[in-house]
């Protein structure tokens, strides 16, 4: 049953990203009057279709892509339905800036989806640390729990019995206790922790051990948090999108400069499914929505690459044609697109092989 749920969630996430991307192209094309004969989600055999006023809406078997068939595209030259379309309703008959907007509309919509989803998560469940050293959660059998510290206690001072050192605590960062800042090499310390509890001060003795992995003495507490306000939700939404984007641009840059090292770290649909399944099984809707936003940004930025067949190359074609004052030969554009799509498919096959190899050890 869980496997079925995982597959459904995976298809919903992937499908929504593809739909919003292709919808961007479609709406922009319609806005500028370009004739669109097909709006398809997925590739391969057609499993459902419905004819609109002039566009046929399709759902195909393989949900790993999609397309909008627009009059004037290189791969639509032999489409009989496009033969009698007036030039002004084709990509060839509109201004360059309109072409660029149409080609970039899919990427734009991917970022809109990521922004709306991330903002929604932040508004509903976004949390920020409080400004004081207030205890949030205390794990079972941690030093803090064994000593009697409680959630919502505000730590004000820590006295180290062995060294006689006193630490005034004004923020959670002051609780990063290391051997260097405590001037000791002892593996175990006794701390007298002064807390504010229900408006009363109490002193609690806590024995802590040095953690070699973290290089710190751990009380075993987490910092208390508060809900984001509206302004903070917007601020951290844009921060998150910026962080996602920079990480992806960095990875793409390394794919160029360190191809052999970086390509082995990529994931395809199988890897994305595995990650989605892991997140789904946590039962945390916010985690799933954050994954949706991250994947949407990934798809958007990947489509900006100047690889024939992707949106970035379509923009490049349009700009070059404007500069040279004539169209690039259709056969050349179509050939480049086929080569580009072939390379993308080869990369997809390779990373899928890697994903399956990882899954089976």
Steps between C-alpha positions, in 0.01 A plus 500: 500500500783740589664434163179600320481820705865574420439455126190721507681777687799476264274530193309790655819691577662432164174559313429833669850628415464398135146634470590839644807525273312415180206714610738795512599450136138440400353807672775728369453367146124547522546852638705597194258326263725207399307199374545193721378166363598281800551537874646170621606377841745212468650314207424170330159347426196722545271380781252790505420800284237770464461741209446863591416790270832460315729311741498129581577435867683169555624275777770251401639187663847620607466790748863617461443805284246672281468741212293770333483474120519861374475614140840606365712259704766305312345164585156610378599569139343175375186529714208522255290681759750788503515547120221757475575692820551873420863611542400752768374210714831314486827541692656623175250783473534656844765733643814360660416618851168314480683180398739538794210550743327187364816291529576623854141481626541137605804580714317800645203283599732246666634778720146626567401149612805477728433847642130435570568159659790623716310809608197288589715266713662797675166669569340183638785330684814711464705518820788721615718470811403722791746772598580357843650165605162338555476121499280349232499120512698267727570144375449206733808400705692813400712674767242780519209257548684299766590818689143633502516785250162569339362629173462881491767548769708807415870441569666810646834378632725194493765444770766232441576337835839353397646825363306760698406670173170689471324560168225759474254367242316755289437284191504135398843550340650549847423133571753374244733356766837375372822397673671809362255759631475319835879458529479132591577157357266309729258253342231566763393826662247604761305812407285711729236631261298801615158511331197725511198273552151644551656837594716334767875431486618146561843336490525152350811277510568338166775248422614522136739288294731619227383392154803422284302518175362850561785627715252629760350429840133431432213580735261311273252777426363675194429870471142623538340650190221741414270535200613728217307821444389596148802719426739226616312238293559707184862572595592138565312386189727709278805394702405134447447547125835679474675221688339230283590685180863560597544136597366387161712750304805382696422137419453582130830688500675200651335280237694703242831538689504163680276286283632155593474573874166683493302280259521205742315709760201579277160337540232424243133401538586184697711697748236771529240229566715353777543841666129574462411164655726567799345843555147362452556236766583770757138614476611864501306696237729801544803286404322380186409854400858616555619213278245607236638856510860378473424273203304777327799735527724217373283448193479873432874562518586184305277626218701823487805310379590578135460136397308447174148389586489694827349844554838670541603396150169620354568842648853488356363417154255792517769748607749380235235529229427856610870590490573348158173622353384166360372165617730212582423220250219280632687179421798620704279596797313170483825303477647684797182444700505126425868478597437698818202288600703189423777616733249580774342154459844334516573692820161393636574134423842527666374663821207256514749213479693663786181540705403135455853390585485700825156360585625142467826555683 
